[in-house]
């Protein structure tokens, strides 16, 4: 009679483990270094991400993908799996393993973008030289054959969960994860990455797979590798791509029992608010009341590699920098969810591939004297207003929202315990005497400048003995945000 309670306890413990990103102490946020080479990611972990307090990196799919020469090597070729061989334009298995080891050594975790819903949507040769026979559904380097896939049909009815999960998304050969053999190959691939030292997985197109199948796959994953600094018994962090904006047969809530879910409503609603489509004052109850998941179940983001291309005008990206930086600042200042940041390459059309040479090899980002990137990379994570807010989030860890203030319209401010305080304005000047909750002293506004060697390259904010400060922010200033915290006290 004790079996069921023990089983439920084990499942609950497993689910909680898969919702823990396993950040090293005093770190936060995952940054997606989209289409970077493994060697460049290793360098970035050591020279920038670790010193700035970032928690981890989401990497592009590391398994062999189709070489799509007909479209000048578009970004989406990485989502056309040919095999689970670890060899792509980003590097081979040795380079991947070296990067994982180097990043873990400085406390920056690695999360793999995992494409297990499907194989290629066309035939051809992969980045490791393997063949893909799409028409015959034959992928010998795995190996998969026609019996490992769902029958061919087209995903065309989002009111029908079976159509969405058993048919082919944009022509991609749809794997049958209900098959023990298919599960075994996926588990083998993911466990190999766990052995190499990754901390978890972004699961691409999770919405297009049955929850029970995914739960079974995750339950078979190994504990994280203690040789890379993880504690004994820790399970990989799982964050699943389930696009749910309401009105469809499939709900994001179906996937929260065994991992976190990437919360697409988050960036859509904040993008609307910081472009003036909804009053900032309404963010006072930001969270599940906005149709968001519980924060413990969610990975929060403003934009990603998909919706920055196809998400419409409500999605903020690097191309609209002021409201984008404001939305990022709000995300990093607010305690909701596990936060994920985008680091893009510049693009002019939606299919455009990453910076590459004439032979299709990836070009490394260059680092300018001011710390920004060149060679076609945007590197939003290197914008002062973003990396300093990662520092803010670390400084206020473990505190709640206090001293919320708004003018009832487009100006808001709030504190995080006695550790940090932020203020925002859209459209008109902010001049307020506000309770910050911070100890008395002078603080560097980490949006307008950096705190270094006891001085500030931007604005200085003075907090009185009563915790109040005079805050001024012009409507025409570049950023629309003020942020101060205890680690930037002068």
DAUR-V292246 format. One record per pair of residues at least 24 apart in sequence whose C-alpha atoms are under 8 Angstrom apart, sorted by the first residue. I is the first residue (numbers start at 1). J is the second residue. D is the distance in Angstrom with one decimal. If there is no record, write none. Layout:
# DAUR-V292246
I	J	D
I	J	D
This chain:
# DAUR-V292246
14	219	7.7
14	235	7.2
14	258	7.3
15	257	6.2
15	258	4.5
15	259	5.9
16	258	7.8
16	259	7.6
17	234	6.3
17	235	5.3
17	236	7.2
17	237	7.0
18	235	5.7
18	236	5.6
18	237	4.4
18	238	5.3
18	258	6.6
18	259	5.1
18	260	7.4
19	237	5.6
19	238	6.3
19	239	7.8
19	258	7.9
19	259	5.2
19	260	5.5
19	296	7.2
19	297	6.9
20	236	8.0
20	237	5.6
21	199	7.1
21	200	7.3
21	236	7.8
21	237	5.1
21	338	7.9
22	109	7.8
22	199	6.9
22	230	7.7
22	237	7.4
23	55	5.3
23	56	7.1
23	107	7.7
23	108	7.4
23	109	6.7
24	55	6.7
24	107	5.5
24	108	7.2
24	109	7.9
26	53	7.0
26	394	5.6
26	395	7.9
26	397	7.8
27	53	4.9
27	54	5.4
27	55	4.7
27	394	5.9
28	53	6.8
28	54	5.3
28	55	4.3
28	56	7.6
28	338	7.9
28	339	7.5
28	390	6.8
28	393	7.1
28	394	6.4
29	54	5.8
29	55	5.1
29	56	6.5
29	338	6.6
29	339	4.8
29	340	5.3
29	341	7.0
29	390	7.2
30	54	6.9
30	55	5.7
30	56	4.6
30	57	5.2
30	58	6.3
30	339	6.4
30	340	4.6
30	341	6.1
31	56	6.4
31	57	4.9
31	58	5.9
31	340	5.6
31	341	4.5
31	342	5.8
31	343	6.6
31	381	7.2
32	57	5.7
32	58	4.5
32	59	6.2
32	60	8.0
32	340	7.4
32	341	6.2
32	342	5.1
32	343	5.6
33	57	6.6
33	58	6.4
33	59	6.1
33	60	7.6
33	342	7.1
33	343	5.2
33	344	7.1
34	58	7.9
34	59	6.6
34	60	6.0
34	305	7.5
34	342	7.7
34	343	6.2
34	344	6.0
34	345	7.4
35	59	7.5
35	60	5.7
35	75	7.8
35	90	7.0
35	354	6.4
36	60	7.6
36	90	6.3
36	362	7.6
36	364	7.2
37	89	7.2
37	90	3.9
37	91	6.3
37	362	7.0
37	364	7.1
38	90	5.5
38	91	6.0
38	95	6.1
38	96	5.7
38	99	5.8
39	91	7.8
39	95	6.5
39	96	7.8
39	98	7.9
39	99	6.1
40	364	6.7
40	365	7.9
41	99	6.8
42	98	7.8
42	99	4.7
42	100	7.4
42	102	6.0
42	103	5.8
45	102	7.7
45	103	5.4
45	106	7.2
45	108	6.5
46	102	7.6
46	103	6.8
46	106	6.5
49	108	7.3
50	106	6.1
50	107	6.6
50	108	6.2
52	387	6.7
52	388	7.7
52	390	7.4
52	391	6.7
53	390	6.7
53	391	6.2
53	394	7.3
54	108	6.8
54	390	6.7
55	107	7.4
55	108	5.4
55	109	6.3
56	108	4.7
56	109	4.2
56	110	5.6
56	111	7.2
57	108	7.2
57	109	6.2
57	110	5.0
57	111	6.0
58	110	6.1
58	111	4.7
58	112	5.9
58	113	6.7
58	202	7.7
59	110	7.1
59	111	6.3
59	112	5.4
59	113	6.0
60	112	6.8
60	113	5.5
61	112	6.4
61	113	4.9
61	114	5.9
61	115	7.0
62	86	5.5
62	87	6.5
62	88	6.2
62	90	7.5
62	96	7.9
62	112	7.4
62	113	7.7
63	87	5.8
63	88	6.5
64	88	5.5
64	126	6.0
64	127	5.4
64	128	6.0
65	126	5.2
65	127	5.7
66	120	7.1
66	123	8.0
66	124	6.6
66	125	5.8
66	126	4.2
66	127	6.3
66	132	7.8
67	124	7.3
67	125	6.1
67	126	5.4
67	127	6.0
71	351	8.0
72	352	7.9
72	353	7.3
72	360	7.9
73	352	7.9
73	353	5.8
73	360	6.9
74	351	5.4
74	352	5.3
74	353	4.0
74	354	7.4
75	351	6.4
75	352	6.4
75	353	4.3
75	354	6.4
76	351	7.3
76	353	7.8
79	115	6.6
79	120	7.8
80	118	7.9
80	119	5.9
80	120	4.4
80	121	6.8
80	172	7.7
81	115	7.2
81	118	7.3
81	119	4.8
81	120	5.4
82	119	6.2
82	120	6.3
82	125	7.9
82	126	5.9
82	130	7.0
82	131	7.0
82	132	5.8
82	139	6.5
82	141	7.5
83	130	7.5
83	139	7.0
83	141	5.6
83	142	5.3
83	143	7.9
84	141	7.9
84	142	6.5
84	189	6.3
85	128	7.2
85	141	7.9
87	127	6.4
87	128	5.7
88	127	5.4
88	128	7.0
89	127	7.1
89	361	6.5
89	362	6.4
90	362	7.1
97	196	5.9
97	197	7.9
100	196	7.1
100	197	6.2
100	198	6.7
101	196	7.9
101	197	6.9
101	228	7.0
104	197	7.8
104	228	6.1
104	229	7.2
105	228	7.3
105	229	7.9
109	198	6.8
109	199	5.9
110	197	7.9
110	198	5.1
110	199	5.6
110	200	7.0
111	198	6.0
111	199	5.7
111	200	4.8
111	201	5.0
111	202	6.7
112	198	7.2
112	200	6.5
112	201	4.7
112	202	5.9
113	201	5.9
113	202	4.7
113	203	6.2
113	204	6.7
114	201	6.2
114	202	5.8
114	203	5.0
114	204	5.8
115	203	6.5
115	204	5.3
115	205	7.6
116	175	7.7
116	186	6.8
116	203	7.5
116	204	7.2
117	174	6.3
117	175	5.8
117	177	7.8
117	204	7.3
117	205	6.4
117	206	7.2
117	208	6.9
117	209	6.5
118	172	6.0
118	173	5.3
118	174	4.5
118	175	5.0
119	172	6.1
119	173	5.1
119	174	6.7
119	175	7.1
120	172	5.3
120	173	5.9
121	170	7.5
121	171	5.0
121	172	3.9
121	173	5.9
122	172	7.6
134	173	7.1
137	173	7.0
142	185	7.5
144	182	7.9
148	175	6.1
148	176	5.8
148	179	7.1
148	181	7.8
148	182	6.4
149	173	7.0
149	174	5.6
149	175	4.3
149	176	4.8
150	174	5.8
150	175	6.0
150	176	5.4
158	248	5.7
158	249	6.3
158	250	7.8
159	248	5.3
159	249	4.7
159	250	7.8
160	249	5.9
161	249	5.7
161	250	6.1
164	207	7.8
164	208	5.6
165	207	7.2
165	208	4.2
165	209	5.0
165	210	6.4
166	208	7.4
166	209	7.6
177	209	7.4
177	210	7.9
177	213	5.9
177	214	7.7
178	213	5.8
183	217	6.3
186	217	7.7
187	217	6.2
187	218	7.9
187	220	6.8
187	221	6.5
190	221	7.2
191	221	5.9
191	222	6.0
194	222	6.9
194	223	7.6
194	224	5.9
194	225	6.5
194	236	7.7
195	224	7.4
195	225	5.9
196	225	7.6
197	224	7.0
197	225	5.6
197	227	7.8
197	228	5.8
198	224	7.5
198	236	8.0
199	224	6.7
199	236	5.5
199	237	6.3
200	236	4.4
200	237	4.2
200	238	5.8
201	236	7.1
201	237	6.2
201	238	5.2
201	239	6.3
202	238	6.1
202	239	4.8
202	240	5.7
202	241	7.3
203	238	7.2
203	239	6.2
203	240	4.7
203	241	6.0
204	240	6.6
204	241	5.4
205	240	7.6
205	241	5.4
205	242	6.7
206	240	5.7
206	241	5.2
206	242	5.7
207	241	6.6
207	242	4.7
207	243	7.0
207	250	7.3
207	252	8.0
211	254	6.8
211	255	6.1
215	258	6.1
218	258	7.8
239	298	8.0
239	299	6.9
253	293	7.7
256	297	6.0
259	297	7.1
260	296	7.5
260	297	4.5
260	298	5.3
260	299	6.6
261	297	6.2
261	298	5.1
261	299	6.0
262	298	5.8
262	299	4.7
262	300	6.5
262	301	7.8
263	292	7.0
263	293	7.1
263	298	5.8
263	299	5.8
263	300	5.7
263	301	7.3
264	300	7.8
264	301	7.6
265	291	7.5
265	292	6.6
266	292	6.8
266	300	6.3
266	301	6.7
266	302	7.0
267	300	7.5
267	301	5.7
267	302	4.1
267	303	6.4
267	315	6.6
267	316	7.7
268	302	7.4
268	314	6.0
268	315	5.7
269	314	7.9
270	302	7.5
270	327	6.3
271	302	7.2
271	314	5.3
271	315	5.3
271	316	5.4
271	323	7.7
271	324	7.6
271	327	6.8
272	314	5.2
272	315	7.5
274	323	5.5
274	324	7.8
274	326	7.0
274	327	6.3
274	426	7.5
275	314	7.8
275	323	6.3
276	410	7.9
276	426	7.3
279	408	8.0
279	409	5.4
279	410	5.4
280	409	6.3
280	410	4.9
280	411	6.4
280	412	6.5
281	406	5.7
281	407	7.2
281	408	5.3
281	409	5.3
281	410	6.2
281	411	6.7
281	412	6.1
284	404	7.5
287	336	7.0
294	337	7.8
295	336	5.0
295	337	4.2
295	338	7.6
296	336	7.9
296	337	5.8
296	338	7.6
297	337	7.2
298	337	5.2
298	338	6.4
299	337	5.5
299	338	4.7
299	339	5.7
299	340	6.7
300	331	7.7
300	336	7.6
300	337	5.7
300	338	5.9
300	339	4.8
300	340	6.0
301	331	7.7
301	339	6.1
301	340	5.2
301	341	6.3
302	327	7.2
302	328	6.8
302	341	7.5
303	341	7.7
303	342	6.5
304	341	7.9
304	342	5.9
305	342	7.6
305	344	7.5
309	350	5.4
310	350	7.6
318	378	7.8
318	380	7.2
322	478	6.4
322	479	5.4
322	480	7.3
323	479	7.7
323	480	8.0
325	385	6.6
325	386	6.9
325	479	6.8
326	424	7.6
326	479	6.7
326	480	6.5
326	481	6.4
328	386	6.9
329	385	7.5
329	386	6.8
329	389	6.1
329	481	7.7
332	389	6.0
332	390	6.5
332	392	7.5
332	393	5.8
333	389	7.1
333	392	7.0
333	393	5.9
333	416	7.9
333	422	7.3
334	401	7.5
335	399	8.0
335	400	6.9
335	401	7.7
341	381	7.1
342	380	6.8
342	381	7.2
343	378	6.6
343	379	4.7
343	380	5.1
343	381	5.9
344	377	6.2
344	378	5.3
344	379	5.8
344	380	6.9
345	376	5.8
345	377	4.1
345	378	5.1
345	379	7.2
346	376	5.7
346	377	5.8
346	378	5.9
384	446	7.9
384	447	6.9
384	449	7.5
384	450	7.8
385	446	7.1
385	447	4.8
385	448	7.3
388	446	5.9
388	447	6.9
388	450	7.7
389	446	7.5
389	447	7.7
389	483	8.0
392	420	7.1
392	483	7.9
392	484	7.6
392	485	6.2
392	487	7.9
395	419	6.6
395	420	7.4
395	485	6.7
395	486	6.8
395	487	6.3
396	420	6.0
396	485	7.5
402	437	7.9
403	435	6.5
403	436	6.7
403	437	7.2
419	485	5.6
419	486	5.3
420	483	7.4
420	484	5.6
420	485	4.0
420	486	6.3
421	483	5.8
421	484	5.5
421	485	6.4
422	481	7.1
422	482	5.5
422	483	4.4
422	484	6.5
423	481	5.6
423	482	5.2
423	483	6.6
424	480	5.7
424	481	4.7
424	482	6.7
425	473	7.4
425	475	6.8
425	480	5.5
425	481	6.8
426	475	6.4
426	480	6.7
427	475	5.4
427	476	7.9
428	474	6.9
428	475	4.5
428	476	7.9
429	472	7.5
429	473	5.8
429	474	4.5
429	475	4.7
430	471	7.3
430	472	5.4
430	473	5.0
430	474	6.3
430	475	7.4
431	470	7.3
431	471	5.7
431	472	4.5
431	473	6.6
432	470	5.8
432	471	5.4
432	472	6.7
433	468	6.5
433	469	5.6
433	470	4.4
433	471	6.3
434	468	5.3
434	469	5.6
434	470	6.5
434	471	7.3
435	466	8.0
435	467	5.6
435	468	4.3
435	469	6.6
436	463	7.7
436	467	5.6
436	468	5.7
436	469	6.8
437	467	5.1
437	468	7.4
438	463	7.1
438	467	5.5
438	485	7.9
438	486	7.6
439	463	7.1
439	464	7.8
439	465	7.0
439	467	6.2
440	464	4.9
440	465	4.8
440	466	7.4
440	467	6.2
441	465	8.0
441	489	7.0
441	490	7.5
442	489	5.9
442	490	5.5
443	484	6.1
443	485	7.2
443	486	7.7
443	488	5.8
443	489	4.3
443	490	5.5
444	484	6.2
444	488	5.5
444	489	6.3
444	490	6.7
445	482	5.9
445	483	5.2
445	484	5.1
445	488	7.8
446	482	7.4
446	483	5.8
446	484	6.2
446	488	7.4
447	479	7.4
447	481	6.7
447	482	6.0
447	483	6.0
448	479	7.8
448	482	7.6
451	488	5.8
451	489	8.0
451	490	7.5
454	490	5.0
455	490	6.2
456	490	7.7
